Amino acid sequence: MRKIIQKLVLVVAVAALLSGCAATDMRMRGDFNQAYLDVPANYQKDYASRNVPEMIWDLLIEPSDSTGPKETPRMLEGKFSCYRVPFPEELKNERYIPERIKWYVLVNEYLGQLVLMFNGEVELLVDGTAKALKNAKALVLSTRAEKVYGLQSDAKGIDVDRGKLMTDADYRKDLIEKYGSNLSEFSPSNKLINEIGKWNRFDSPRGYILTPLDEKRFREIVSINPGYTYSQRLVNQPWVISTNPFGMVINSVANNINAVAGSPNTEWRSKKPNNDTGGKEE
C-alpha cells in the first residue's frame, strides 16, 4: 500500500511537470483584417506550420516573450509605425527581471507593442501605417490584462474584465475610447526600428521574438516558470518523497491546494520588481 501511494504521488508530480501548459485566456478574438496577417513570401517557410491569426493575437507574455517585441507580418513588410511615448510608471511593478522590456498595447484594431529600451527611452511599435493610425488611440495592457493604462507616465491602472476584453470587440472599443491616449499627441521615431535590426531573433510558442539578449541569457529566461496556470504552479510546490506514505499524501494535498489558490511561489513573480531601466543585472 505504501509503495502504491508513493508511486501515485510521484506520477501526479511528474505529470504536472510535463504538462506545464500555457494559459489560453489571453487570446484575442475578433474579425481581424486579413491584410495584416498575410506573411510575406520570403518568410512563408518560417510560418508554414503556424496559425498566424492566433499567434499574432495571443497576448500572453511568458518570461521569454517579455524580452522584446514579437515579429508580425506588418513588421516583415515594413508597414508599421513607431512613436516615442511616455511609460506608465506603475507598470514597472511588473518588471520581475531587468530584461523585461515589452508590454502589449491595443491601438484601435491594430496590435501595438510598448518597448522600454535599456537607455530608458520608450517607443510604441504599431502594426499600421501613420495614415491608418491618424485618429487612433492606444491603451496599454498589464501583463495578464487585469488592468489597462493610458500613455501617461502617471497613468493609474484601470481594472477590466479580461474575459470580455479578449472576446468582446465592443467592450474593447469602449475601453480604448474612454481611457486610450491619442497617437497624434506623440512624435514618430525611428530609433527602435534601427535598433531592432541589430537584435537577435529567437523562436517561441507565440512567434519570433526580437531581443537584444544573447542566446544564453534568452534560454535561461525561457526556463523561468511564471506560474500562470494550475500545472505551472503545481510544479513549483515543494514535493516531498518520503518513506511515510501519509506524509506524502498530506504534502500532495497541500501542494494542490496552493496550486489552485494561485500560490505566487515562482521564480517569475517572487522576484522583487525591478524599477531600474538600465537593463543590467543587479
C-alpha positions as a Markdown table, in Angstrom:
| # | Residue | x | y | z |
|---|---|---|---|---|
| 1 | Met | 0.0 | 0.0 | 0.0 |
| 2 | Arg | 2.8 | 2.4 | 0.9 |
| 3 | Lys | 4.6 | 1.8 | -2.4 |
| 4 | Ile | 1.3 | 2.4 | -4.3 |
| 5 | Ile | 0.7 | 5.7 | -2.6 |
| 6 | Gln | 4.3 | 6.8 | -3.2 |
| 7 | Lys | 4.1 | 5.9 | -6.9 |
| 8 | Leu | 0.7 | 7.7 | -7.2 |
| 9 | Val | 2.1 | 10.9 | -5.7 |
| 10 | Leu | 5.2 | 10.7 | -7.9 |
| 11 | Val | 3.1 | 10.2 | -11.1 |
| 12 | Val | 1.0 | 13.3 | -10.2 |
| 13 | Ala | 4.1 | 15.4 | -9.8 |
| 14 | Val | 5.8 | 14.2 | -13.0 |
| 15 | Ala | 2.5 | 14.7 | -15.0 |
| 16 | Ala | 2.3 | 18.2 | -13.8 |
| 17 | Leu | 5.9 | 18.9 | -14.6 |
| 18 | Leu | 5.5 | 17.5 | -18.2 |
| 19 | Ser | 2.2 | 19.3 | -18.9 |
| 20 | Gly | 3.2 | 22.9 | -17.9 |
| 21 | Cys | 0.6 | 24.1 | -20.3 |
| 22 | Ala | 0.4 | 27.8 | -21.1 |
| 23 | Ala | -2.6 | 29.9 | -20.3 |
| 24 | Thr | -5.1 | 30.3 | -23.1 |
| 25 | Asp | -7.1 | 33.2 | -21.6 |
| 26 | Met | -5.0 | 35.8 | -23.4 |
| 27 | Arg | -6.0 | 35.0 | -26.9 |
| 28 | Met | -7.8 | 37.9 | -28.5 |
| 29 | Arg | -10.9 | 37.1 | -30.6 |
| 30 | Gly | -12.4 | 39.2 | -33.3 |
| 31 | Asp | -12.8 | 39.8 | -37.1 |
| 32 | Phe | -9.3 | 40.8 | -37.8 |
| 33 | Asn | -8.2 | 42.3 | -41.1 |
| 34 | Gln | -6.6 | 39.5 | -43.1 |
| 35 | Ala | -4.4 | 42.1 | -44.9 |
| 36 | Tyr | -2.5 | 42.5 | -41.6 |
| 37 | Leu | -2.0 | 38.7 | -41.1 |
| 38 | Asp | -0.5 | 37.8 | -44.5 |
| 39 | Val | 3.1 | 36.7 | -44.2 |
| 40 | Pro | 5.5 | 37.8 | -47.0 |
| 41 | Ala | 6.5 | 35.1 | -49.4 |
| 42 | Asn | 10.2 | 35.0 | -48.3 |
| 43 | Tyr | 9.1 | 34.2 | -44.7 |
| 44 | Gln | 6.4 | 31.6 | -45.5 |
| 45 | Lys | 8.7 | 28.8 | -44.5 |
| 46 | Asp | 9.2 | 30.2 | -41.0 |
| 47 | Tyr | 5.4 | 30.5 | -40.6 |
| 48 | Ala | 4.2 | 27.4 | -42.6 |
| 49 | Ser | 3.2 | 25.4 | -39.5 |
| 50 | Arg | 1.7 | 28.3 | -37.5 |
| 51 | Asn | -1.9 | 29.6 | -37.1 |
| 52 | Val | -0.9 | 33.2 | -37.9 |
| 53 | Pro | -4.0 | 35.0 | -36.5 |
| 54 | Glu | -3.9 | 33.0 | -33.3 |
| 55 | Met | -0.1 | 33.6 | -33.0 |
| 56 | Ile | -0.4 | 37.3 | -33.5 |
| 57 | Trp | -3.3 | 37.8 | -31.2 |
| 58 | Asp | -2.0 | 35.5 | -28.4 |
| 59 | Leu | -1.2 | 38.3 | -25.9 |
| 60 | Leu | 0.1 | 36.0 | -23.2 |
| 61 | Ile | 3.5 | 37.2 | -22.0 |
| 62 | Glu | 5.7 | 34.3 | -20.8 |
| 63 | Pro | 9.1 | 35.5 | -19.3 |
| 64 | Ser | 10.9 | 34.9 | -22.7 |
| 65 | Asp | 8.2 | 36.9 | -24.5 |
| 66 | Ser | 8.8 | 39.9 | -22.3 |
| 67 | Thr | 12.4 | 40.4 | -23.6 |
| 68 | Gly | 11.4 | 42.1 | -26.9 |
| 69 | Pro | 8.7 | 42.7 | -29.4 |
| 70 | Lys | 7.0 | 39.9 | -31.3 |
| 71 | Glu | 7.7 | 39.8 | -35.0 |
| 72 | Thr | 4.5 | 40.4 | -37.1 |
| 73 | Pro | 3.7 | 40.2 | -40.8 |
| 74 | Arg | 3.4 | 44.0 | -40.9 |
| 75 | Met | 6.8 | 44.4 | -39.4 |
| 76 | Leu | 8.2 | 42.0 | -42.1 |
| 77 | Glu | 6.5 | 44.1 | -44.8 |
| 78 | Gly | 7.8 | 47.3 | -43.3 |
| 79 | Lys | 4.2 | 48.6 | -43.0 |
| 80 | Phe | 4.2 | 49.7 | -39.4 |
| 81 | Ser | 4.7 | 52.8 | -37.3 |
| 82 | Cys | 6.8 | 53.7 | -34.3 |
| 83 | Tyr | 6.3 | 56.6 | -31.8 |
| 84 | Arg | 8.2 | 58.0 | -28.8 |
| 85 | Val | 5.9 | 57.8 | -25.9 |
| 86 | Pro | 5.9 | 58.1 | -22.0 |
| 87 | Phe | 5.9 | 54.9 | -19.9 |
| 88 | Pro | 3.2 | 54.4 | -17.2 |
| 89 | Glu | 5.4 | 54.2 | -14.0 |
| 90 | Glu | 3.0 | 51.9 | -12.3 |
| 91 | Leu | 3.8 | 49.2 | -14.9 |
| 92 | Lys | 7.4 | 49.0 | -13.6 |
| 93 | Asn | 6.0 | 46.9 | -10.8 |
| 94 | Glu | 5.7 | 44.2 | -13.4 |
| 95 | Arg | 9.4 | 44.1 | -14.2 |
| 96 | Tyr | 10.3 | 41.0 | -12.3 |
| 97 | Ile | 13.5 | 40.7 | -14.2 |
| 98 | Pro | 15.7 | 43.5 | -15.5 |
| 99 | Glu | 15.4 | 42.2 | -19.1 |
| 100 | Arg | 11.6 | 42.7 | -19.2 |
| 101 | Ile | 11.0 | 45.4 | -21.8 |
| 102 | Lys | 7.7 | 44.6 | -23.6 |
| 103 | Trp | 4.0 | 45.2 | -23.0 |
| 104 | Tyr | 1.1 | 44.8 | -25.4 |
| 105 | Val | -1.0 | 47.7 | -26.5 |
| 106 | Leu | -4.3 | 47.9 | -28.2 |
| 107 | Val | -4.3 | 50.7 | -30.9 |
| 108 | Asn | -7.9 | 50.6 | -32.2 |
| 109 | Glu | -8.0 | 47.3 | -34.1 |
| 110 | Tyr | -4.2 | 47.2 | -34.5 |
| 111 | Leu | -1.6 | 45.4 | -32.4 |
| 112 | Gly | 0.9 | 47.6 | -30.6 |
| 113 | Gln | 3.9 | 46.7 | -28.5 |
| 114 | Leu | 5.4 | 49.1 | -25.9 |
| 115 | Val | 9.1 | 48.7 | -25.6 |
| 116 | Leu | 11.2 | 50.1 | -22.7 |
| 117 | Met | 14.7 | 50.3 | -24.1 |
| 118 | Phe | 17.7 | 49.8 | -22.0 |
| 119 | Asn | 18.7 | 53.5 | -22.3 |
| 120 | Gly | 15.4 | 54.4 | -20.6 |
| 121 | Glu | 13.7 | 55.6 | -23.8 |
| 122 | Val | 10.3 | 54.2 | -24.6 |
| 123 | Glu | 8.7 | 53.5 | -28.1 |
| 124 | Leu | 5.4 | 52.2 | -29.3 |
| 125 | Leu | 5.6 | 49.8 | -32.3 |
| 126 | Val | 2.2 | 49.6 | -34.1 |
| 127 | Asp | 1.1 | 47.3 | -36.9 |
| 128 | Gly | -0.3 | 50.1 | -39.0 |
| 129 | Thr | 0.8 | 52.9 | -41.2 |
| 130 | Ala | 0.8 | 56.5 | -40.0 |
| 131 | Lys | -2.1 | 57.3 | -42.3 |
| 132 | Ala | -4.2 | 54.4 | -41.0 |
| 133 | Leu | -3.4 | 55.5 | -37.4 |
| 134 | Lys | -4.2 | 59.1 | -37.9 |
| 135 | Asn | -7.1 | 59.2 | -35.4 |
| 136 | Ala | -6.2 | 56.1 | -33.4 |
| 137 | Lys | -6.0 | 55.8 | -29.6 |
| 138 | Ala | -3.6 | 53.5 | -27.6 |
| 139 | Leu | -4.4 | 51.5 | -24.5 |
| 140 | Val | -1.6 | 49.6 | -22.7 |
| 141 | Leu | -2.4 | 46.1 | -21.2 |
| 142 | Ser | -0.9 | 44.9 | -17.9 |
| 143 | Thr | 0.8 | 41.5 | -18.2 |
| 144 | Arg | -2.3 | 39.5 | -17.5 |
| 145 | Ala | -4.8 | 42.0 | -18.9 |
| 146 | Glu | -6.2 | 42.7 | -15.5 |
| 147 | Lys | -5.7 | 46.5 | -15.9 |
| 148 | Val | -5.3 | 49.0 | -18.7 |
| 149 | Tyr | -3.3 | 52.2 | -18.9 |
| 150 | Gly | -3.2 | 55.3 | -20.9 |
| 151 | Leu | 0.1 | 56.5 | -22.3 |
| 152 | Gln | 1.0 | 58.9 | -19.5 |
| 153 | Ser | 3.8 | 58.5 | -17.0 |
| 154 | Asp | 1.5 | 59.0 | -14.1 |
| 155 | Ala | -1.3 | 56.8 | -15.5 |
| 156 | Lys | -3.0 | 54.6 | -13.0 |
| 157 | Gly | -4.3 | 51.1 | -13.9 |
| 158 | Ile | -8.0 | 50.7 | -14.6 |
| 159 | Asp | -9.5 | 47.4 | -13.6 |
| 160 | Val | -11.0 | 45.5 | -16.5 |
| 161 | Asp | -12.8 | 42.2 | -17.3 |
| 162 | Arg | -10.1 | 40.1 | -19.0 |
| 163 | Gly | -12.7 | 37.6 | -20.4 |
| 164 | Lys | -14.7 | 40.4 | -22.1 |
| 165 | Leu | -11.5 | 42.2 | -23.2 |
| 166 | Met | -10.4 | 39.1 | -25.1 |
| 167 | Thr | -13.8 | 38.2 | -26.6 |
| 168 | Asp | -15.9 | 41.3 | -26.9 |
| 169 | Ala | -14.9 | 43.8 | -29.6 |
| 170 | Asp | -17.4 | 46.4 | -28.4 |
| 171 | Tyr | -16.0 | 46.2 | -24.9 |
| 172 | Arg | -12.5 | 46.8 | -26.2 |
| 173 | Lys | -13.7 | 49.7 | -28.4 |
| 174 | Asp | -15.4 | 51.4 | -25.4 |
| 175 | Leu | -12.3 | 51.0 | -23.2 |
| 176 | Ile | -10.0 | 52.4 | -25.9 |
| 177 | Glu | -12.3 | 55.3 | -26.5 |
| 178 | Lys | -12.6 | 56.1 | -22.8 |
| 179 | Tyr | -9.1 | 55.5 | -21.5 |
| 180 | Gly | -6.9 | 55.4 | -24.6 |
| 181 | Ser | -4.3 | 58.1 | -25.5 |
| 182 | Asn | -4.4 | 59.8 | -28.9 |
| 183 | Leu | -1.4 | 58.8 | -31.0 |
| 184 | Ser | -1.4 | 62.2 | -32.6 |
| 185 | Glu | 0.0 | 63.6 | -29.3 |
| 186 | Phe | 3.3 | 61.7 | -29.8 |
| 187 | Ser | 6.2 | 62.1 | -32.3 |
| 188 | Pro | 7.1 | 59.4 | -34.8 |
| 189 | Ser | 10.6 | 57.9 | -34.2 |
| 190 | Asn | 13.0 | 55.5 | -36.0 |
| 191 | Lys | 15.3 | 54.7 | -33.1 |
| 192 | Leu | 13.7 | 51.4 | -32.1 |
| 193 | Ile | 13.4 | 50.4 | -35.7 |
| 194 | Asn | 17.1 | 51.0 | -36.2 |
| 195 | Glu | 18.0 | 49.1 | -33.0 |
| 196 | Ile | 15.8 | 46.1 | -33.9 |
| 197 | Gly | 17.9 | 45.5 | -37.0 |
| 198 | Lys | 20.9 | 44.7 | -34.7 |
| 199 | Trp | 18.9 | 42.4 | -32.3 |
| 200 | Asn | 18.7 | 38.6 | -32.2 |
| 201 | Arg | 15.6 | 36.7 | -33.5 |
| 202 | Phe | 14.5 | 33.7 | -31.4 |
| 203 | Asp | 11.6 | 31.4 | -32.0 |
| 204 | Ser | 8.9 | 30.9 | -29.3 |
| 205 | Pro | 5.5 | 29.3 | -29.0 |
| 206 | Arg | 3.9 | 32.7 | -29.8 |
| 207 | Gly | 6.1 | 33.6 | -32.7 |
| 208 | Tyr | 9.6 | 35.1 | -33.2 |
| 209 | Ile | 10.9 | 37.4 | -30.5 |
| 210 | Leu | 13.3 | 40.2 | -31.4 |
| 211 | Thr | 15.5 | 40.8 | -28.4 |
| 212 | Pro | 18.9 | 42.5 | -27.6 |
| 213 | Leu | 19.7 | 39.5 | -25.4 |
| 214 | Asp | 22.2 | 36.8 | -26.4 |
| 215 | Glu | 21.0 | 33.2 | -26.8 |
| 216 | Lys | 22.4 | 32.0 | -23.5 |
| 217 | Arg | 20.5 | 34.6 | -21.4 |
| 218 | Phe | 17.4 | 34.2 | -23.5 |
| 219 | Arg | 17.3 | 30.4 | -23.0 |
| 220 | Glu | 17.8 | 31.0 | -19.2 |
| 221 | Ile | 14.7 | 33.2 | -19.2 |
| 222 | Val | 12.8 | 30.6 | -21.2 |
| 223 | Ser | 13.3 | 28.2 | -18.3 |
| 224 | Ile | 11.5 | 30.5 | -15.8 |
| 225 | Asn | 8.1 | 29.2 | -14.8 |
| 226 | Pro | 5.7 | 32.1 | -14.5 |
| 227 | Gly | 3.1 | 30.2 | -12.5 |
| 228 | Tyr | 0.2 | 31.4 | -14.7 |
| 229 | Thr | -1.6 | 28.0 | -14.8 |
| 230 | Tyr | -2.5 | 25.3 | -12.3 |
| 231 | Ser | 0.1 | 22.9 | -13.7 |
| 232 | Gln | 2.8 | 25.6 | -13.7 |
| 233 | Arg | 2.1 | 26.4 | -10.1 |
| 234 | Leu | 1.9 | 22.8 | -9.1 |
| 235 | Val | 5.4 | 22.1 | -10.5 |
| 236 | Asn | 6.8 | 24.9 | -8.2 |
| 237 | Gln | 5.4 | 23.4 | -5.0 |
| 238 | Pro | 7.8 | 21.7 | -2.5 |
| 239 | Trp | 7.3 | 18.0 | -3.3 |
| 240 | Val | 8.4 | 15.5 | -0.7 |
| 241 | Ile | 9.4 | 11.9 | -1.4 |
| 242 | Ser | 9.3 | 10.1 | 1.9 |
| 243 | Thr | 9.0 | 6.6 | 3.4 |
| 244 | Asn | 5.9 | 8.0 | 5.2 |
| 245 | Pro | 3.1 | 7.5 | 2.7 |
| 246 | Phe | 0.6 | 9.6 | 4.7 |
| 247 | Gly | 3.0 | 12.5 | 4.9 |
| 248 | Met | 3.3 | 12.3 | 1.1 |
| 249 | Val | -0.4 | 12.4 | 0.8 |
| 250 | Ile | -0.7 | 15.4 | 3.1 |
| 251 | Asn | 2.1 | 17.1 | 1.1 |
| 252 | Ser | 0.3 | 16.3 | -2.2 |
| 253 | Val | -3.0 | 17.7 | -1.0 |
| 254 | Ala | -1.3 | 20.9 | 0.3 |
| 255 | Asn | 0.5 | 21.4 | -3.0 |
| 256 | Asn | -2.7 | 21.0 | -4.9 |
| 257 | Ile | -4.5 | 23.5 | -2.7 |
| 258 | Asn | -1.7 | 26.0 | -3.1 |
| 259 | Ala | -1.6 | 25.5 | -6.9 |
| 260 | Val | -5.4 | 26.0 | -7.2 |
| 261 | Ala | -5.2 | 29.1 | -4.9 |
| 262 | Gly | -2.6 | 30.6 | -7.2 |
| 263 | Ser | 0.4 | 30.4 | -4.8 |
| 264 | Pro | 3.0 | 33.0 | -6.0 |
| 265 | Asn | 5.9 | 30.7 | -5.2 |
| 266 | Thr | 7.5 | 31.0 | -8.6 |
| 267 | Glu | 10.9 | 32.2 | -9.9 |
| 268 | Trp | 9.0 | 34.8 | -12.0 |
| 269 | Arg | 6.6 | 36.5 | -9.6 |
| 270 | Ser | 8.6 | 36.0 | -6.4 |
| 271 | Lys | 11.3 | 38.3 | -7.6 |
| 272 | Lys | 11.4 | 41.9 | -6.3 |
| 273 | Pro | 10.1 | 44.2 | -9.0 |
| 274 | Asn | 12.9 | 45.8 | -10.9 |
| 275 | Asn | 12.4 | 49.6 | -11.4 |
| 276 | Asp | 15.8 | 50.2 | -12.9 |
| 277 | Thr | 15.6 | 51.0 | -16.6 |
| 278 | Gly | 19.3 | 50.3 | -17.1 |
| 279 | Gly | 18.6 | 46.7 | -18.2 |
| 280 | Lys | 21.5 | 45.2 | -16.3 |
| 281 | Glu | 21.6 | 42.5 | -13.7 |
| 282 | Glu | 21.9 | 43.8 | -10.1 |
